[in-house]
Amino acid sequence: MVERSYNFGEAVVYGFGAGTGWALAIAALAGIRERLKYSDVPAGLQGLGITFITVGLMSLGFMSFSGIQL
């Protein structure tokens, strides 16, 4: 866990930015799931399976913004 020493104003801006980023990610996932509803997905992956794959690929994409550190 990263500990940051922000003052009140910086903490408010950081919290707003984090919330906005989370909302954008959820909206993107909702849009992708809506498109998947009408696509030809194999029977074994329909529903939760394809959602896990989609979220995994989205997380790899978001990790590229901060750089992957293994």
RAGIRA-V785313 format. One record per pair of residues at least 12 apart in sequence whose C-alpha atoms are under 10 Angstrom apart, sorted by the first residue. I is the first residue (numbers start at 1). J is the second residue. If there is no record, write none. Layout:
# RAGIRA-V785313
i:I j:J
i:I j:J
This chain:
# RAGIRA-V785313
i:25 j:55
i:25 j:58
i:25 j:59
i:25 j:62
i:28 j:58
i:29 j:51
i:29 j:54
i:29 j:55
i:29 j:58
i:32 j:51
i:32 j:54
i:32 j:55
i:33 j:47
i:33 j:50
i:33 j:51
i:33 j:54
i:36 j:50
i:36 j:51
i:36 j:54
